[in-house]
């Protein structure tokens, strides 16, 4: 994994730990309560199956989020927020 990918994973893990109240120092993570998943996906020009495969989401969960039947859990909202800002960094970090 690249240095950037390692830093991204470390940062995401720190944000998740902060969100779970496991740590309280260093920064304040602003995790949105609502994420427009469909807008993020369409902005990348991906189908639901392509988006799910690229970023590791279950396609049924993605469909539920887009149809507002369910809200993404906090960790998924963190990842979706990172995808919205830098999808290539997430792709690099998740590549085998």
N, C-alpha and C positions, 0 to 999 in steps of 0.2 A: 504494500500500500504506500502511496506517496505521502510526503510530509504534510501536504495540504489535507489529504484525506484523513490522516491520523489526527491532525488538529481539529478537523471538523467533527470527527467521531468523539474526541475528547470533550469538545465544547458542547456537543449535544448531550453527552452523558452528564456533564456538569449542570447543564440547564435542567435536565430531568431530575437530578438529585436535588437541585434547588426547588423545583416545583413540588417535589415530594416532601419538602421541608427537612431533608436529610442534611443539608448545609444551609447556612444563612449569611455567609460572608462572600465578598468578592465582587458581586454584581447583582443586578436585579433583572431577572428574565421577564420579558413582557410577552406572555403567551396569550394570543387572542382567544376569546371565548367562541368566536364564530369564524370559520374559514370557508371561503368560497372555493370549494374543491373543483367544481366544474370550470370556473374561470381560470384557475391555475392550469388544469389539464388542457383546456382549449387554447390557452396562451402558448402552450408548448406544442400544439398541433398534434396531440396524441389521442388515440382512441382509448376507451376505458381499459380494454385488455392490454394495450401497449403501456399505458401509464402504470397500471397495476404491476406488470412484469418488470418494468424499468426500476420502480421504486419499492417493490416488495409488499405491496398492499394486496389484500384479498379483493378480487373484482366485485364480489357481492357487497362487501363493506363499502367500496367506492361508490357503487350504485346507490346504496342506502344513503350515503353522505350527500350525494348529488341530488337525490330526490327529497332530501330533508326528513327522511324516516328515522335517521340516527345522526348524532353528532360524533365527530371523531373524538376519541379519548385524548387526554392531555398530551401524551407522548406523540400521538399521531399528529396533533396540531403543531407541536414543535417541529416535527419533520416536514410537514406540509409548509410551514412558514419558511423553513430553510430552502425547500424546493422552490417556493415562489421567488426567493431572492437570488438563489444561485444553484439552479438545477444541475449544472455540470459538475459542481463540487460534490454533490450528493451522488451523482452517477459514478464519478471517479472513486469515491469512498466505498461504494458498494460493489465495484467491479471485482471480479475474481482474478 
